[in-house]
Amino acid sequence: MIKLPRLPRKRTLAAIILIGGTVILGVTAVTFIHHRMVYAITDAVFIRTDSLTNLGFDGVDGRIVTMTKNEGEPVQAGETLAVIDDRQYKLAVERLAADLAKLTLSRERIAKETELNQGIADDQVSQLQAEKAAVQAKAAGVAAETAQLERDQRRYTELLAAKAVAARKVEDVDTELTARREELAALRKQAAAVEASLAAARKKVTLAASNRLLVKETEQAIAAVTASLEQAKDKLAKCVLKSPFAGRVARRFASPGDVLAPGQAVFALVDPKDVYAVALLEENKLEGVTAGSPATLTLDAYPGREFSGEVREVMPASAATFALVPRDISAGEFTKVAQRIPVRIAITGGDLSLLRVGLGGEVEIKRQ
């Protein structure tokens, strides 16, 4: 039996370490290459948003008296961010409210007076019409009696001439005729007076109707003042600047004491729901990167934290296409440069409250 020479222990250990290191290096290299084949990786990643909202006092101006938020602080939907001096707007509301109250009382007074006067005038017209009819009927009766007495007078006068009746009978008829004529004249005067009163009562009815037009005019004035009052209240409410959504203050453009014009920006807010990542991926890494590809992001500001995401869109043009100073290759001078294509990634997992617009990091996109 032939015995192989026994290697020294140190050489054996060195050989094991060498072989082990080679294996580990190989495995690491294979793993690295496989990882690079499965994932598209870039460190050109930036946090962006499309909902950077500038907020200001809409339609009102004035001096800022209160500001409740600083840059970077979170805000809730409906939370007060700032307040401007609202004294002039309060005075406008109070003045218009007083004018509205006066007009309302005036309308009620005119309406009541008009209703009352119209009722009285209508009653007077009805009463006078009835009185006129009665006088006319009575006058017609007296006129008929007078006509009959006139016929009797002529007949008795002829009989007296023939000495067929006594003179006393003719005198009685003459006396009765005179009385009836006087009564008829009085009734006609009374009818004329009633007619004049009736005309006056009808004028009162017309006046009451015109007062109804005054009521309508007052109602129109009330409507105009009410609209102005609502506008003044709206402006007063706008003296308080509130957040339209839950988010975070990206920037503050003013300070307490500043005098602002209507619509001037006071805050810029970011809605965390609309924050996304843009990865500038080299053109030779685009293979397999499509909408729906899962992604894992890490940000330089938060080492060790991971954010999950999903590719929403691979942009149709390279980042250099819209550069302010594009490359000029018309002279024939050209150096091959790998172009970067923007890839929009929705951030679906992780602590979204940590995200800040403009942060950079690294992303791994799993190829499909």
C-alpha positions as CSV (number, residue, x, y, z in Angstrom):
1,M,0.0,0.0,0.0
2,I,1.4,3.3,-1.1
3,K,0.9,6.2,1.2
4,L,0.5,9.7,-0.1
5,P,2.7,12.4,1.4
6,R,0.8,14.3,4.0
7,L,0.5,18.0,3.4
8,P,1.4,20.3,6.2
9,R,-1.6,21.6,8.2
10,K,-1.1,25.2,7.2
11,R,-1.1,24.4,3.5
12,T,-4.3,22.4,3.9
13,L,-6.0,25.3,5.7
14,A,-4.8,27.8,3.1
15,A,-6.1,25.6,0.3
16,I,-9.5,25.3,2.0
17,I,-9.7,29.0,2.5
18,L,-8.7,29.6,-1.1
19,I,-11.2,27.1,-2.4
20,G,-13.9,28.5,-0.1
21,G,-13.1,32.1,-1.1
22,T,-13.2,31.1,-4.8
23,V,-16.6,29.4,-4.3
24,I,-18.0,32.4,-2.3
25,L,-16.7,34.8,-4.9
26,G,-18.2,32.7,-7.7
27,V,-21.5,32.5,-5.9
28,T,-21.5,36.2,-5.2
29,A,-20.6,36.9,-8.9
30,V,-23.4,34.6,-10.1
31,T,-25.8,36.1,-7.7
32,F,-24.8,39.7,-8.6
33,I,-25.1,38.9,-12.3
34,H,-28.4,37.1,-11.9
35,H,-29.7,40.1,-9.7
36,R,-28.7,42.5,-12.4
37,M,-30.4,40.4,-15.0
38,V,-33.6,40.1,-13.0
39,Y,-33.7,43.7,-11.8
40,A,-33.1,47.1,-13.5
41,I,-31.2,49.2,-11.0
42,T,-30.4,52.9,-11.0
43,D,-29.5,55.5,-8.4
44,A,-31.0,58.3,-10.4
45,V,-34.3,58.4,-8.5
46,F,-36.2,61.5,-7.3
47,I,-39.4,62.1,-5.4
48,R,-41.8,64.3,-7.3
49,T,-45.4,65.4,-7.1
50,D,-48.0,66.9,-9.5
51,S,-50.1,68.4,-6.8
52,L,-47.9,71.2,-5.4
53,T,-50.8,73.5,-4.5
54,N,-50.3,77.2,-3.9
55,L,-52.8,78.6,-1.4
56,G,-53.7,82.3,-0.9
57,F,-56.6,84.4,0.3
58,D,-59.1,84.3,-2.6
59,G,-60.7,87.7,-3.4
60,V,-59.6,89.4,-0.2
61,D,-56.6,91.4,0.8
62,G,-55.2,92.6,4.1
63,R,-52.5,92.2,6.8
64,I,-51.7,88.7,8.1
65,V,-52.4,88.5,11.8
66,T,-52.0,84.8,12.4
67,M,-50.0,81.9,10.8
68,T,-50.3,78.5,12.3
69,K,-47.9,76.4,10.2
70,N,-44.3,76.3,9.3
71,E,-42.5,74.6,6.4
72,G,-42.5,70.8,6.7
73,E,-45.4,70.6,9.2
74,P,-48.4,68.3,8.5
75,V,-51.8,69.8,8.0
76,Q,-55.3,68.3,8.2
77,A,-58.2,69.0,5.7
78,G,-60.0,72.1,6.9
79,E,-57.3,73.1,9.3
80,T,-56.7,76.9,9.7
81,L,-53.4,77.9,8.2
82,A,-53.5,81.7,8.4
83,V,-55.8,84.7,9.2
84,I,-55.8,88.2,7.9
85,D,-57.2,91.4,9.5
86,D,-61.0,91.1,8.8
87,R,-62.3,94.3,10.4
88,Q,-63.2,96.0,7.2
89,Y,-65.1,92.9,6.1
90,K,-66.9,92.6,9.4
91,L,-68.0,96.3,9.1
92,A,-69.3,95.6,5.6
93,V,-71.3,92.6,6.9
94,E,-72.7,94.6,9.8
95,R,-73.7,97.6,7.5
96,L,-75.4,95.4,5.0
97,A,-77.2,93.4,7.7
98,A,-78.5,96.7,9.2
99,D,-79.6,97.9,5.7
100,L,-81.4,94.6,5.2
101,A,-83.2,94.8,8.5
102,K,-84.4,98.4,7.7
103,L,-85.6,97.3,4.2
104,T,-87.4,94.3,5.7
105,L,-89.2,96.4,8.3
106,S,-90.1,99.0,5.6
107,R,-91.5,96.2,3.4
108,E,-93.6,94.8,6.2
109,R,-94.9,98.3,7.1
110,I,-95.7,99.2,3.5
111,A,-97.3,95.8,2.9
112,K,-99.5,96.2,6.0
113,E,-100.5,99.8,5.2
114,T,-101.2,98.9,1.6
115,E,-103.3,95.9,2.7
116,L,-105.2,98.0,5.2
117,N,-105.7,101.0,2.9
118,Q,-106.8,98.8,0.0
119,G,-109.4,97.1,2.3
120,I,-110.7,100.5,3.5
121,A,-110.8,101.8,-0.1
122,D,-112.6,98.8,-1.4
123,D,-115.1,99.0,1.5
124,Q,-115.7,102.7,0.7
125,V,-116.2,102.0,-3.0
126,S,-118.7,99.2,-2.2
127,Q,-120.6,101.4,0.3
128,L,-120.7,104.4,-2.0
129,Q,-121.8,102.3,-4.9
130,A,-124.7,101.0,-2.8
131,E,-125.5,104.5,-1.6
132,K,-125.4,105.8,-5.2
133,A,-127.8,103.1,-6.3
134,A,-130.2,103.9,-3.4
135,V,-130.1,107.6,-4.2
136,Q,-130.7,107.0,-7.9
137,A,-133.6,104.7,-7.2
138,K,-135.1,107.2,-4.8
139,A,-134.6,110.0,-7.3
140,A,-136.2,107.9,-10.0
141,G,-139.3,107.4,-7.7
142,V,-139.5,111.1,-7.0
143,A,-139.1,112.0,-10.6
144,A,-142.0,109.6,-11.5
145,E,-144.1,111.3,-8.8
146,T,-143.2,114.7,-10.1
147,A,-144.2,113.8,-13.6
148,Q,-147.5,112.5,-12.3
149,L,-148.1,115.8,-10.3
150,E,-147.3,117.8,-13.4
151,R,-149.9,115.9,-15.3
152,D,-152.3,116.4,-12.4
153,Q,-151.6,120.1,-12.3
154,R,-152.4,120.5,-16.0
155,R,-155.6,118.5,-15.7
156,Y,-156.9,120.3,-12.5
157,T,-156.0,123.7,-14.1
158,E,-158.3,122.9,-17.0
159,L,-161.0,121.7,-14.7
160,L,-160.7,124.8,-12.6
161,A,-161.1,126.9,-15.7
162,A,-164.3,125.0,-16.4
163,K,-165.3,125.5,-12.7
164,A,-165.3,121.7,-12.3
165,V,-163.0,121.7,-9.2
166,A,-162.3,124.0,-6.4
167,A,-159.3,126.3,-6.5
168,R,-158.1,124.7,-3.3
169,K,-157.5,121.4,-5.1
170,V,-155.3,123.1,-7.7
171,E,-153.3,124.8,-4.9
172,D,-152.7,121.5,-3.1
173,V,-151.4,120.0,-6.3
174,D,-149.1,123.0,-6.9
175,T,-147.8,122.7,-3.4
176,E,-147.1,119.0,-3.7
177,L,-145.4,119.5,-7.1
178,T,-143.1,122.1,-5.7
179,A,-142.1,119.9,-2.8
180,R,-141.4,117.0,-5.1
181,R,-139.3,119.2,-7.4
182,E,-137.3,120.4,-4.5
183,E,-136.8,116.8,-3.2
184,L,-135.7,115.7,-6.7
185,A,-133.2,118.5,-6.9
186,A,-131.8,117.6,-3.5
187,L,-131.5,113.9,-4.5
188,R,-129.7,114.9,-7.6
189,K,-127.2,117.0,-5.6
190,Q,-126.8,114.0,-3.2
191,A,-126.2,111.7,-6.1
192,A,-123.5,114.1,-7.4
193,A,-121.8,114.2,-4.0
194,V,-121.9,110.4,-3.8
195,E,-120.4,110.2,-7.3
196,A,-117.6,112.6,-6.2
197,S,-116.9,110.5,-3.1
198,L,-116.9,107.4,-5.2
199,A,-114.3,108.8,-7.5
200,A,-112.2,109.7,-4.5
201,A,-112.5,106.2,-3.1
202,R,-111.5,104.7,-6.5
203,K,-108.4,106.9,-6.5
204,K,-107.6,105.5,-3.1
205,V,-107.9,102.0,-4.6
206,T,-105.5,103.0,-7.4
207,L,-103.1,104.5,-4.8
208,A,-103.1,101.2,-2.9
209,A,-102.4,99.3,-6.0
210,S,-99.4,101.6,-6.7
211,N,-98.2,101.0,-3.2
212,R,-98.1,97.3,-4.1
213,L,-95.6,98.2,-6.7
214,L,-93.6,100.0,-4.0
215,V,-93.7,96.7,-2.1
216,K,-92.3,94.9,-5.1
217,E,-89.6,97.5,-5.5
218,T,-88.7,97.1,-1.8
219,E,-88.5,93.4,-2.3
220,Q,-86.1,93.8,-5.2
221,A,-84.0,96.1,-3.1
222,I,-84.0,93.4,-0.4
223,A,-82.9,90.8,-2.9
224,A,-80.0,93.0,-4.0
225,V,-78.9,93.8,-0.5
226,T,-79.2,90.1,0.4
227,A,-76.9,89.1,-2.5
228,S,-74.4,91.8,-1.4
229,L,-74.6,90.5,2.2
230,E,-73.9,87.0,1.1
231,Q,-70.9,88.2,-0.9
232,A,-69.6,90.2,2.1
233,K,-70.1,87.1,4.4
234,D,-68.2,85.0,1.8
235,K,-65.3,87.5,1.8
236,L,-65.3,87.5,5.6
237,A,-65.1,83.7,5.6
238,K,-62.2,83.9,3.2
239,C,-60.2,85.9,5.7
240,V,-59.4,82.6,7.2
241,L,-57.2,80.4,5.0
242,K,-57.9,76.7,5.5
243,S,-56.3,73.6,4.0
244,P,-58.4,72.0,1.3
245,F,-56.8,68.6,1.9
246,A,-54.6,66.7,4.3
247,G,-50.9,67.2,3.4
248,R,-47.7,68.9,4.3
249,V,-46.4,72.4,4.0
250,A,-43.8,72.5,1.3
251,R,-43.1,76.2,1.5
252,R,-44.3,79.4,3.3
253,F,-44.2,82.5,1.3
254,A,-45.3,85.1,3.9
255,S,-45.0,86.0,7.5
256,P,-47.3,87.6,10.1
257,G,-47.6,91.3,9.5
258,D,-47.2,91.1,5.7
259,V,-49.8,92.8,3.6
260,L,-51.2,90.6,0.9
261,A,-53.0,91.2,-2.4
262,P,-56.0,89.0,-3.4
263,G,-54.8,85.6,-4.5
264,Q,-51.2,86.1,-3.5
265,A,-49.6,82.7,-2.5
266,V,-49.1,82.2,1.2
267,F,-48.4,78.5,1.4
268,A,-47.5,75.7,-1.0
269,L,-48.9,72.3,0.1
270,V,-48.1,68.8,-1.0
271,D,-50.7,66.0,-1.0
272,P,-48.8,62.8,0.1
273,K,-51.3,60.7,-2.0
274,D,-50.0,62.3,-5.1
275,V,-46.2,61.9,-4.4
276,Y,-44.4,59.5,-6.8
277,A,-40.9,58.6,-7.8
278,V,-39.2,59.3,-11.2
279,A,-36.3,56.9,-12.1
280,L,-34.0,58.0,-14.9
281,L,-33.2,54.5,-16.3
282,E,-30.4,54.0,-18.8
283,E,-31.7,52.9,-22.2
284,N,-29.8,49.6,-22.1
285,K,-31.7,48.7,-18.9
286,L,-35.3,49.2,-20.2
287,E,-35.8,45.6,-21.3
288,G,-38.6,44.0,-19.3
289,V,-39.5,47.2,-17.6
290,T,-43.2,47.8,-18.2
291,A,-46.2,49.3,-16.5
292,G,-47.0,47.1,-13.5
293,S,-43.5,46.0,-12.8
294,P,-42.9,45.9,-9.0
295,A,-40.2,48.2,-7.6
296,T,-38.3,48.7,-4.3
297,L,-37.0,52.1,-3.4
298,T,-34.5,53.3,-0.8
299,L,-33.9,56.9,-0.1
300,D,-30.6,58.5,0.8
301,A,-32.4,60.4,3.6
302,Y,-33.6,57.2,5.3
303,P,-30.9,54.5,5.1
304,G,-32.3,51.0,5.9
305,R,-35.9,51.9,5.1
306,E,-37.5,50.5,2.0
307,F,-40.5,51.7,0.1
308,S,-42.5,49.4,-2.3
309,G,-43.8,50.7,-5.6
310,E,-45.1,49.9,-9.0
311,V,-44.2,51.2,-12.4
312,R,-47.0,53.3,-13.8
313,E,-45.5,54.5,-17.0
314,V,-42.3,54.4,-19.1
315,M,-42.1,57.9,-20.7
316,P,-42.0,58.1,-24.5
317,A,-39.0,60.4,-24.6
318,S,-35.6,60.6,-23.0
319,A,-34.8,63.2,-20.4
320,A,-32.4,64.9,-22.8
321,T,-35.2,65.6,-25.3
322,F,-36.5,68.4,-23.2
323,A,-33.2,69.8,-21.9
324,L,-32.8,73.6,-21.9
325,V,-29.6,73.3,-23.9
326,P,-30.0,70.2,-26.2
327,R,-26.9,68.7,-27.8
328,D,-25.9,70.1,-31.2
329,I,-24.7,67.3,-33.5
330,S,-25.3,69.1,-36.7
331,A,-21.5,69.7,-37.1
332,G,-20.8,65.9,-37.1
333,E,-19.2,65.8,-33.7
334,F,-20.8,63.0,-31.8
335,T,-19.9,61.1,-28.7
336,K,-22.1,58.1,-27.7
337,V,-23.8,58.8,-24.4
338,A,-26.3,56.4,-22.9
339,Q,-29.7,58.1,-22.8
340,R,-31.9,58.0,-19.7
341,I,-35.6,57.4,-20.0
342,P,-37.9,58.7,-17.2
343,V,-39.9,55.9,-15.5
344,R,-42.8,57.0,-13.3
345,I,-43.2,54.8,-10.2
346,A,-46.2,54.9,-7.8
347,I,-45.1,54.5,-4.2
348,T,-47.5,51.9,-2.7
349,G,-45.9,50.9,0.6
350,G,-43.8,52.3,3.4
351,D,-44.2,55.3,5.6
352,L,-45.4,57.8,3.1
353,S,-45.3,60.6,5.7
354,L,-41.5,60.5,5.4
355,L,-41.5,61.4,1.7
356,R,-40.3,64.8,0.7
357,V,-40.5,66.2,-2.8
358,G,-37.0,66.3,-4.2
359,L,-35.4,63.5,-2.2
360,G,-33.1,61.1,-4.1
361,G,-32.3,57.5,-3.7
362,E,-32.0,54.1,-5.5
363,V,-34.6,51.8,-7.1
364,E,-34.7,48.2,-8.2
365,I,-37.4,47.4,-10.8
366,K,-38.2,43.7,-11.4
367,R,-38.2,42.9,-15.0
368,Q,-41.3,41.2,-16.4
